[in-house]
Amino acid sequence: MRLLGRLYDTVVTGLAVLCGVILALIFVFVIQDAVLRNLLISPPPWTGPLTEYGLLYVTLLAAPWLVRTRGHVLLEVLRMRLSAAAARRMEIAVYLVCIAICSVMTWYAVELYLAAWISGEEDHRAIEIPSTYMYAPAVIAFPLMAGEFLRYLLGYGSLYEGTATGGEGV
């Protein structure tokens, strides 16, 4: 079981590192396009679509790591006003709702991925990209996010660790 946990942790962390690499490549593509346009040279046609796909991948594939590290916006005005027991019940409800939402999104992402795969659909822009590439990050990210919320639900940390106390936050 520990091996499976370490593998899972490696996947979540690896995806976050991959997102950093993708962001660096996007940076290079944008600079390259700007320089070439200023030199009145037509930039490669693939940089635009790859940049758009890169932004999609970064947004989705970094999400499980952001859930794990609590690197997102968290509004806890109501929770700060509750008793400890009521706050814990609300926390559990938040985890359950998040798991449910991620599960529904996984279902739809898999449906879209399989439909695109079966049809052989392609995204036609400056270059042709199989449409499955558009849905693949969602198929990966949403189950991992559900896993992160499940970890919190099972007591492996808390989404609210290190968050605002009574005198701070919104």
C-alpha positions in Angstrom: 0.0 0.0 0.0 2.9 2.4 0.8 4.3 1.7 -2.7 1.0 2.7 -4.3 0.9 5.8 -2.1 4.5 6.8 -3.2 3.6 6.1 -6.8 0.5 8.3 -6.5 2.6 11.1 -4.8 5.2 10.8 -7.6 2.5 11.1 -10.3 1.0 14.3 -8.7 4.4 15.9 -8.2 5.6 14.8 -11.6 2.6 16.4 -13.2 3.3 19.7 -11.4 6.9 19.6 -12.6 5.7 18.8 -16.1 3.5 21.9 -15.9 6.6 24.0 -15.0 8.3 22.7 -18.1 5.2 23.4 -20.3 5.1 27.0 -18.9 8.7 27.5 -19.8 8.1 26.2 -23.3 5.1 28.6 -23.6 7.3 31.4 -22.5 9.9 30.5 -25.2 7.2 30.2 -27.9 5.7 33.6 -27.1 9.1 35.3 -27.1 10.0 33.5 -30.4 6.8 34.7 -32.0 7.3 38.3 -30.9 10.9 38.4 -32.1 10.1 36.8 -35.4 7.1 39.2 -36.0 9.3 42.2 -35.2 11.9 40.9 -37.7 9.0 40.6 -40.3 9.5 36.9 -40.4 6.4 34.6 -40.2 6.5 32.6 -37.0 6.0 28.8 -37.2 2.3 28.0 -37.5 2.4 25.4 -34.6 3.3 27.8 -31.8 -0.2 29.2 -31.4 -2.1 25.9 -31.1 0.6 24.3 -28.9 0.6 27.4 -26.6 -3.2 27.1 -26.3 -3.0 23.4 -25.5 -0.1 24.0 -23.1 -2.3 26.4 -21.1 -5.1 23.8 -21.0 -2.6 21.2 -19.8 -1.0 23.5 -17.2 -4.4 24.5 -15.8 -5.7 20.9 -15.4 -2.5 18.9 -14.7 -1.3 21.2 -11.9 -4.8 21.2 -10.2 -4.2 18.0 -8.1 -0.9 19.4 -6.8 -2.6 22.7 -6.0 -5.3 20.8 -4.0 -2.6 19.0 -2.1 -0.6 22.1 -1.3 -3.7 24.2 -0.7 -2.4 26.6 -3.3 -5.8 27.9 -4.2 -8.3 30.5 -3.0 -10.2 29.4 0.1 -13.0 31.4 1.5 -13.7 30.5 5.1 -15.8 33.3 6.6 -18.6 31.0 7.6 -16.2 28.3 8.9 -14.4 30.8 11.2 -17.7 31.5 12.9 -18.7 27.9 13.6 -17.9 25.8 16.6 -15.1 23.2 16.1 -17.6 20.3 15.7 -19.7 22.2 13.2 -16.6 23.4 11.3 -15.5 19.7 11.0 -18.9 18.7 9.7 -18.8 21.4 7.2 -15.2 20.4 6.2 -16.4 16.8 5.6 -19.3 18.2 3.5 -16.9 20.2 1.4 -14.8 17.2 0.8 -17.8 15.1 -0.2 -19.1 17.8 -2.6 -15.6 18.2 -4.2 -15.3 14.4 -4.6 -18.7 14.3 -6.2 -18.0 17.2 -8.6 -14.6 15.7 -9.6 -16.2 12.3 -10.2 -18.9 13.8 -12.4 -16.3 15.8 -14.3 -14.2 12.6 -14.7 -17.2 10.8 -16.1 -17.8 13.5 -18.7 -14.2 13.8 -19.6 -13.9 10.1 -20.2 -17.0 10.2 -22.3 -15.7 13.0 -24.5 -12.2 11.4 -24.7 -13.7 8.1 -25.9 -16.0 9.7 -28.4 -13.1 11.7 -29.9 -11.0 8.5 -29.9 -13.6 6.4 -31.6 -14.5 9.0 -34.2 -10.9 9.9 -34.9 -11.9 13.6 -34.6 -9.1 16.1 -35.1 -8.7 19.8 -34.1 -8.0 21.7 -37.3 -6.0 24.9 -36.7 -2.7 25.7 -38.2 -1.8 22.1 -37.5 -4.0 19.0 -37.0 -4.1 17.7 -33.5 -6.2 14.7 -32.4 -9.1 15.9 -30.3 -8.3 13.3 -27.7 -5.3 15.5 -26.7 -7.9 18.2 -25.7 -9.7 15.8 -23.3 -6.7 13.8 -22.0 -5.6 16.3 -19.2 -9.2 16.3 -17.8 -9.3 12.5 -17.8 -6.0 12.5 -15.7 -6.6 15.6 -13.5 -10.2 15.1 -12.2 -9.7 11.6 -10.7 -6.4 12.8 -9.1 -8.2 15.8 -7.6 -10.9 13.5 -6.3 -8.1 11.4 -4.8 -6.7 14.5 -3.1 -10.0 15.4 -1.5 -10.5 11.7 -0.5 -7.1 11.9 1.3 -8.3 14.9 3.2 -11.6 13.1 4.0 -9.7 10.1 5.3 -7.6 12.3 7.7 -4.4 12.8 5.7 -4.1 16.5 6.5 -6.8 19.1 6.2 -7.8 21.5 3.4 -7.9 24.1 6.2 -4.5 23.6 7.8 -2.6 26.8 8.1 -5.5 28.9 6.8 -6.8 32.2 8.3 -7.7 32.5 11.9 -10.3 34.8 13.5 -8.3 38.0 12.9 -7.2 37.4 9.3 -8.6 36.4 6.0 -11.8 37.4 4.1 
